[in-house]
Amino acid sequence: MVGQGGSASTEASIYDDAAGGKGVVRIAAVAALGGFLFGYDSAVINGAVSAVAKEFDADAASLGFAVASALLGAAAGALAAGRIADHVGRLAVMRIAAVLFVVSAIGAGLAPSLWVLVVFRVIGGLGVGMASVIAPAYIAEISPARIRGRLASLQQLAIVTGIFISLLVDFLFARAAGGSDQPFWFGLDAWQWMFLAMAVPAVLYGLLSLTIPESPRFLISKHKITAATAILSKLLGETDIELKIARIRETMERETEPSWHDLKGPSGRVAGIVWVGLLLSMFQQFVGINVIFYYSNILWEAVGFQESQAFVITVIGATINILTTLIAIATVDRFGRKPLLIIGSIGMTITLATMAFVFGTAPVVDGTPVLEGAQGPIALVAANLFVVAFGMSWGPVTWVLLGEMFPNRMRAAALSVAAGGQWVSNWIITVTFPGLKDVSLALAYGLYATFALLSLFFVARFIRETKGKALEDMDADVPHRQDAARR
């Protein structure tokens, strides 16, 4: 272990370089850039999927696996990120993720076969999974409680911005080349440039991670008290910083190295809060939000829209997602986490049920529903209102809660489990949608509507409000230890 002096001067100087009037906002924004790459990597396949199918003559099953392959890597990356972050630090995980994103961008863009593309998509998925864990954990750990919800929501804003930029880049490349499968620069097709473009923000993410300080709570866990004190005092502007340090140390003191055993409660079983976090993550995906972003182009083409129209519809949906995330940022610290989730669940249930009804009542021609008259506009409005309901609630608030709801001693590990479950759930939804679509779009959206309704009851019963609470107040073991001390 490092003594109390640690690397105080280094950490403090990094903070001084990064700070300013809005230093903590800039630091959080840099961490959230991982979310931008998370969104970009997740959605880039949308504009390329038709061209990939033609280029490699992929059948439906192979194509579905290729689209979902990044999610398998994301699940593995999420599960690994917490352990790595607890051993070598939050910043190290960000830098590893940046390298993985660069490798994935180049490898996927130059892939000579479908299965090589899958391999590099999995590598990119590892980066996505790591970013999905480390950004909310780091942001929660450096944020003052009064604005923690807003700063943590930057993660979702970055994700949806990454999705938007990815879809916009896909659209621009496809339009400039005359189609996603047409040749563009240097003999490479437009779809290849869609992947290659991700290398630019990935390199930027890696470089910017060199300009922000390590999480003070991680430093305290490694007994670098002087460095942590310097960073906390500037981040929080508190005069009673010694008391803050003492409270953090109380919730993070340990005699052993961090491990999966940290997920256990006083009873020796997996703590209930871990299960709540896992289910929260799963519900976020089981409502089918990523079907909109992974498959929206081929979905709208399947019901009669042209490729160019489908691209425009998809970009509009991504724009709406960004705008509604801004609503969440403005309200999450005012109204709280739980009310926003409840409102979102109600909105998602209604809009998904509407889509299921429209597709279920549309005439079917050659196995595909054909939207006639008002059915097309109704389906488009319902899809975009679904994005609104998700974007102002479950999108950002899930990440806010995952970053702050767990006790200090288990935060990284518990977030790994929750994020890993989220990516597995995302994979299940993504890989099953092509088959469900072929059977019935009404069935697919009916299932998603059912999960949205169940999410309402889950939030009402199990989610506890965390607005304005210090991270140390989330530690379920503090009262337990205090009672034991009194006895």
C-alpha positions in Angstrom: 0.0 0.0 0.0 1.1 3.6 -0.6 1.6 5.8 2.4 -0.5 8.9 3.1 1.7 11.1 1.0 1.1 9.0 -2.1 1.2 11.1 -5.3 -0.4 14.1 -3.8 1.6 16.7 -5.9 0.9 14.9 -9.1 -2.8 14.4 -8.5 -3.2 18.0 -7.3 -1.4 19.4 -10.2 -3.6 17.5 -12.6 -6.6 18.9 -10.9 -5.2 22.4 -11.0 -4.7 22.1 -14.7 -8.2 20.8 -15.2 -10.0 23.1 -12.8 -11.4 26.6 -13.0 -14.8 28.0 -12.3 -16.5 24.9 -13.7 -13.7 22.4 -13.1 -15.9 19.6 -11.8 -18.2 20.0 -14.8 -15.3 19.7 -17.3 -13.9 16.7 -15.4 -17.3 15.0 -15.5 -17.6 15.8 -19.2 -14.3 14.2 -20.0 -15.3 11.0 -18.1 -18.7 11.1 -20.0 -16.8 11.1 -23.3 -16.6 7.3 -22.8 -20.4 7.4 -23.0 -20.1 9.1 -26.4 -18.0 6.3 -27.7 -20.3 3.8 -26.0 -23.2 5.3 -28.0 -21.2 5.7 -31.3 -20.0 2.1 -31.2 -23.4 0.7 -30.3 -25.3 2.6 -33.1 -22.8 2.7 -35.9 -23.9 -0.8 -37.1 -27.4 0.7 -37.9 -26.3 2.4 -41.1 -24.0 -0.3 -42.1 -26.2 -3.4 -41.5 -27.7 -3.6 -45.0 -24.3 -3.1 -46.7 -22.7 -5.7 -44.4 -25.4 -8.2 -45.3 -24.8 -7.6 -49.0 -21.0 -7.5 -48.7 -20.7 -10.8 -46.9 -23.9 -12.4 -48.2 -25.0 -12.9 -44.6 -28.2 -14.8 -43.7 -30.6 -13.4 -41.0 -29.1 -15.4 -38.2 -25.5 -14.4 -39.0 -26.5 -10.8 -39.5 -28.3 -10.7 -36.1 -25.3 -12.2 -34.4 -23.0 -9.7 -36.1 -25.2 -6.8 -34.9 -25.3 -8.2 -31.4 -21.7 -9.3 -31.1 -20.5 -6.1 -29.6 -22.9 -6.6 -26.8 -21.2 -9.9 -25.8 -17.9 -8.0 -25.5 -19.7 -5.2 -23.6 -21.0 -7.7 -21.0 -17.4 -9.1 -20.5 -15.9 -5.6 -20.4 -18.5 -4.5 -17.8 -17.8 -7.5 -15.6 -14.0 -6.9 -15.8 -14.1 -3.1 -15.4 -15.0 -3.1 -11.7 -12.2 -5.4 -10.6 -9.6 -3.5 -12.7 -10.9 -0.1 -11.5 -10.6 -1.2 -7.8 -7.0 -2.5 -8.4 -5.4 0.1 -10.7 -7.8 3.0 -10.7 -10.6 4.6 -12.6 -8.4 6.5 -15.0 -6.6 3.3 -16.1 -9.9 1.8 -17.1 -10.7 4.8 -19.2 -7.4 4.6 -21.1 -7.8 0.9 -21.7 -11.2 1.5 -23.1 -9.9 4.2 -25.4 -7.3 1.8 -26.9 -10.0 -0.9 -27.4 -12.2 1.6 -29.3 -9.3 2.6 -31.6 -8.5 -1.0 -32.4 -12.1 -1.9 -33.0 -12.6 1.1 -35.3 -9.7 0.2 -37.5 -10.3 -3.5 -37.5 -14.0 -3.4 -38.2 -13.5 -0.8 -41.0 -11.0 -3.0 -42.7 -12.5 -6.4 -42.0 -12.2 -8.9 -44.9 -15.0 -11.2 -43.7 -18.1 -11.2 -41.5 -16.4 -13.1 -38.8 -13.4 -10.8 -38.6 -15.9 -8.0 -38.4 -17.5 -9.8 -35.4 -14.1 -10.2 -33.7 -13.4 -6.5 -33.9 -17.0 -5.6 -32.9 -16.4 -7.7 -29.8 -13.2 -5.8 -29.0 -15.1 -2.6 -29.3 -17.8 -4.1 -27.1 -15.1 -4.6 -24.4 -14.4 -0.9 -24.5 -18.1 -0.1 -24.4 -18.6 -2.3 -21.3 -15.7 -0.7 -19.5 -16.9 2.8 -20.3 -20.4 1.9 -19.2 -19.1 1.0 -15.7 -16.3 3.5 -15.2 -18.1 6.7 -16.3 -21.0 6.6 -13.8 -18.8 5.4 -11.0 -16.2 8.1 -11.5 -18.7 10.9 -12.0 -20.6 10.0 -8.9 -17.3 9.8 -6.9 -16.1 13.3 -7.9 -19.5 15.1 -7.8 -20.9 17.3 -5.1 -24.2 15.7 -3.9 -26.3 18.8 -4.8 -25.5 18.5 -8.5 -24.6 14.8 -8.7 -27.7 13.9 -10.7 -27.1 16.5 -13.3 -23.4 15.6 -13.7 -24.2 11.9 -13.8 -26.8 12.5 -16.5 -23.9 13.8 -18.7 -23.2 10.1 -19.2 -26.6 9.5 -20.9 -26.3 12.8 -22.8 -22.9 11.7 -24.1 -24.4 8.3 -25.1 -27.3 9.7 -27.0 -25.1 12.3 -28.6 -22.8 9.5 -29.7 -25.8 7.7 -31.1 -26.8 10.8 -33.0 -23.4 11.6 -34.4 -22.9 7.9 -35.4 -26.3 7.9 -37.3 -25.5 11.3 -38.8 -22.1 10.1 -39.9 -23.7 7.0 -41.4 -26.2 9.2 -43.2 -23.6 11.6 -44.6 -21.2 8.8 -45.8 -24.1 6.9 -47.4 -25.5 10.0 -49.1 -22.0 11.1 -50.3 -21.3 7.7 -51.7 -24.7 7.1 -53.2 -25.5 4.3 -50.8 -23.9 2.6 -47.8 -22.6 -0.3 -50.0 -21.0 2.1 -52.6 -17.3 2.9 -52.9 -16.1 6.1 -51.3 -12.6 7.3 -50.3 -9.4 5.3 -51.1 -11.4 2.3 -52.6 -13.2 1.6 -49.3 -17.0 1.5 -49.2 -19.1 4.0 -47.2 -20.0 1.4 -44.5 -16.2 0.9 -43.8 -15.7 4.6 -43.2 -18.6 4.5 -40.8 -16.5 2.3 -38.5 -13.2 4.0 -39.2 -14.5 7.4 -38.2 -14.8 6.2 -34.5 -11.0 6.3 -34.2 -11.1 10.1 -34.0 -13.1 10.5 -30.8 -11.5 7.4 -29.3 -8.0 9.0 -29.5 -9.4 12.2 -28.1 -10.9 10.3 -25.2 -7.6 8.7 -24.4 -5.7 12.0 -24.5 -8.3 13.9 -22.4 -8.2 11.2 -19.7 -4.6 12.3 -19.1 -5.9 15.7 -17.9 -8.3 14.7 -15.1 -7.5 13.6 -11.5 -8.0 10.2 -10.1 -11.2 9.5 -8.1 -10.5 10.7 -4.5 -12.5 7.7 -3.1 -10.2 5.3 -5.0 -7.2 7.2 -3.6 -8.6 6.9 -0.1 -9.0 3.1 -0.6 -5.3 3.0 -1.5 -4.4 5.2 1.6 -3.3 8.2 -0.5 -5.0 10.5 1.9 -3.1 13.7 1.2 -3.8 13.5 -2.6 -7.4 12.7 -2.0 -7.8 15.6 0.4 -6.3 18.0 -2.1 -8.7 16.9 -4.8 -11.8 16.7 -2.6 -11.3 20.2 -1.1 -11.2 21.7 -4.6 -14.0 19.6 -6.1 -16.4 20.1 -3.2 -15.3 23.4 -1.8 -16.0 22.2 1.8 -14.4 23.5 4.9 -15.0 20.3 7.0 -13.0 18.2 4.5 -11.4 16.2 7.3 -14.8 15.0 8.5 -15.6 14.1 4.9 -12.4 12.1 4.6 -13.1 10.3 7.8 -16.6 9.3 6.7 -15.3 8.0 3.4 -12.5 6.0 5.1 -15.1 4.5 7.5 -17.1 3.1 4.5 -14.0 1.9 2.6 -11.7 0.5 5.3 -10.8 -3.1 4.5 -8.2 -5.7 5.5 -8.4 -7.5 2.2 -8.1 -6.6 -1.5 -11.4 -5.7 -3.3 -13.2 -8.8 -4.6 -16.6 -10.1 -5.6 -17.1 -10.9 -1.9 -17.7 -7.2 -1.4 -21.2 -7.7 -2.9 -22.3 -9.7 0.1 -24.3 -8.0 2.9 -24.0 -8.6 6.7 -26.0 -11.8 6.3 -23.4 -13.4 4.0 -25.7 -13.4 1.0 -25.6 -11.1 -2.0 -26.9 -7.7 -0.8 -30.4 -6.8 -1.9 -29.2 -3.5 -3.4 -27.1 -5.5 -5.9 -30.3 -7.3 -7.1 -32.1 -4.0 -7.4 -29.4 -2.5 -9.5 -29.3 -5.6 -11.7 -33.0 -5.6 -12.3 -33.0 -1.8 -12.9 -30.4 -2.4 -15.7 -32.4 -5.2 -17.2 -35.6 -3.3 -17.3 -33.9 -0.4 -19.1 -33.1 -2.8 -22.0 -36.2 -5.1 -21.9 -38.4 -2.1 -23.0 -36.7 -2.5 -26.4 -35.1 1.0 -26.7 -32.1 -0.3 -28.6 -34.3 -1.9 -31.3 -35.0 1.7 -32.3 -31.4 2.6 -32.6 -29.9 -0.7 -34.0 -32.7 -1.7 -36.4 -34.7 1.5 -37.1 -33.4 1.8 -40.7 -34.4 -1.7 -41.8 -37.6 -1.5 -39.7 -38.9 1.6 -41.5 -37.7 0.2 -44.8 -39.6 -3.0 -44.1 -42.9 -1.1 -43.7 -42.5 0.9 -46.9 -40.1 3.8 -46.4 -37.1 4.3 -48.7 -33.5 4.0 -47.4 -33.0 7.8 -47.5 -36.3 8.3 -45.6 -35.4 5.7 -43.0 -32.0 7.5 -42.4 -33.8 10.8 -41.8 -36.4 9.2 -39.5 -33.6 7.6 -37.5 -31.6 10.8 -37.2 -34.8 12.7 -36.1 -35.3 10.0 -33.4 -31.7 10.4 -32.2 -32.2 14.2 -32.0 -35.3 13.9 -29.9 -33.3 11.6 -27.6 -30.8 14.3 -27.0 -33.4 17.0 -26.4 -35.3 14.8 -23.9 -32.1 13.9 -22.1 -31.6 17.6 -21.5 -35.0 17.6 -19.8 -33.7 14.9 -17.4 -30.5 16.9 -16.7 -32.6 19.9 -15.8 -35.0 18.1 -13.5 -33.3 15.1 -11.9 -31.9 17.0 -9.0 -35.1 19.0 -8.6 -37.8 16.3 -8.8 -35.7 13.3 -7.9 -34.9 10.0 -9.6 -38.0 7.9 -8.7 -40.7 10.3 -10.0 -38.9 10.5 -13.4 -38.7 6.7 -13.6 -42.4 6.4 -12.9 -43.4 9.0 -15.5 -41.2 7.3 -18.0 -42.6 3.8 -17.4 -46.1 5.1 -17.9 -45.2 6.9 -21.1 -43.3 3.9 -22.5 -46.2 1.5 -21.7 -48.7 3.7 -23.6 -46.5 4.3 -26.7 -45.2 0.7 -27.0 -48.8 -0.6 -26.7 -49.8 1.9 -29.5 -47.1 0.6 -31.8 -48.1 -3.0 -31.1 -51.7 -2.1 -31.9 -50.8 -0.4 -35.2 -48.6 -3.2 -36.4 -51.1 -5.8 -35.2 -54.0 -4.3 -37.2 -52.0 -3.4 -40.3 -52.6 -5.5 -43.4 -49.8 -8.0 -44.1 -48.3 -8.4 -47.6 -45.7 -11.1 -48.2 -45.3 -11.5 -44.4 -44.7 -7.7 -43.8 -47.2 -5.3 -42.3 -48.1 -2.4 -44.7 -49.0 0.8 -42.9 -51.9 2.5 -44.6 -53.5 5.9 -44.2 -52.9 7.2 -40.7 -51.1 4.1 -39.5 -47.7 5.3 -40.7 -47.9 8.7 -39.0 -49.3 7.1 -35.8 -46.5 4.6 -35.7 -43.8 7.3 -36.3 -45.3 9.6 -33.6 -45.6 6.7 -31.1 -42.0 5.6 -31.8 -40.7 9.1 -31.2 -42.9 9.7 -28.1 -41.5 6.4 -26.8 -38.0 7.9 -27.3 -39.2 11.0 -25.4 -40.5 8.9 -22.5 -37.3 6.9 -22.3 -34.9 9.8 -22.9 -36.3 11.9 -20.0 -36.3 9.0 -17.5 -34.9 5.5 -17.8 -32.1 6.5 -20.2 -30.3 9.0 -17.9 -31.8 8.1 -14.5 -30.7 4.5 -14.6 -27.0 5.6 -15.0 -27.5 8.2 -12.2 -28.8 5.6 -9.8 -26.2 3.0 -10.8 -23.4 5.5 -10.1 -24.7 6.5 -6.6 -27.0 3.8 -5.2 -24.3 1.3 -4.1 -22.2 1.5 -0.9 -18.6 2.8 -1.4 -17.0 -0.5 -0.7 -18.9 -2.3 -3.4 -19.6 0.4 -6.0 -17.3 -0.6 -8.8 -18.0 -4.4 -8.4 -21.8 -3.9 -8.1 -21.8 -1.5 -11.0 -20.0 -4.2 -13.0 -22.6 -6.7 -12.2 -25.5 -4.3 -13.1 -23.9 -3.2 -16.3 -23.0 -6.7 -17.3 -26.6 -7.7 -16.8 -27.6 -4.7 -18.9 -25.5 -5.8 -21.8 -26.7 -9.4 -21.6 -30.2 -8.1 -21.7 -29.4 -5.8 -24.6 -27.9 -8.7 -26.4 -31.0 -10.8 -25.8 -33.3 -8.0 -27.1 -31.1 -7.3 -30.1 -30.5 -10.9 -31.3 -34.2 -11.9 -30.9 -35.7 -8.9 -32.7 -35.1 -10.1 -36.3 -36.9 -13.3 -35.5 -39.7 -11.6 -33.7 -40.0 -9.1 -36.5 -40.4 -12.0 -39.0 -43.1 -13.6 -36.8 -45.0 -10.3 -35.8 -44.0 -6.8 -35.1 -47.1 -6.6 -32.9 -45.7 -9.4 -30.8 -42.3 -7.7 -30.4 -43.7 -4.4 -29.3 -46.3 -6.1 -27.2 -43.6 -7.8 -25.2 -41.7 -4.5 -24.8 -44.9 -2.8 -23.6 -45.3 -5.6 -21.0 -41.8 -5.0 -19.7 -42.5 -1.3 -19.5 -45.6 -1.9 -17.4 -43.7 -4.3 -15.1 -41.0 -1.6 -14.7 -43.6 0.7 -13.2 -44.4 -1.7 -10.4 -40.7 -2.4 -9.9 -39.8 1.2 -9.4 -42.8 1.8 -7.1 -41.8 -1.1 -4.9 -38.0 -1.3 -4.9 -36.4 2.0 -5.9 -35.3 4.3 -3.1 -34.9 8.0 -3.7 -31.2 9.1 -3.6 -31.6 12.8 -4.4 -29.3 15.0 -2.4 -27.8 12.2 -0.3 -24.0 11.8 0.2 -22.5 8.7 -1.3 -21.5 7.7 2.2 -25.2 7.6 3.2 -25.7 4.8 0.7 -23.5 2.5 2.7 -25.7 -0.1 4.3 -22.9 -1.3 6.6 -22.4 2.0 8.4 -25.3 1.5 10.8 -24.4 -2.1 11.2 -20.8 -1.2 12.3 -22.0 1.6 14.5 -24.5 -0.7 16.3 -21.7 -3.3 16.8 -19.4 -0.7 18.2 -22.1 0.5 20.7 -22.7 -3.1 21.8 
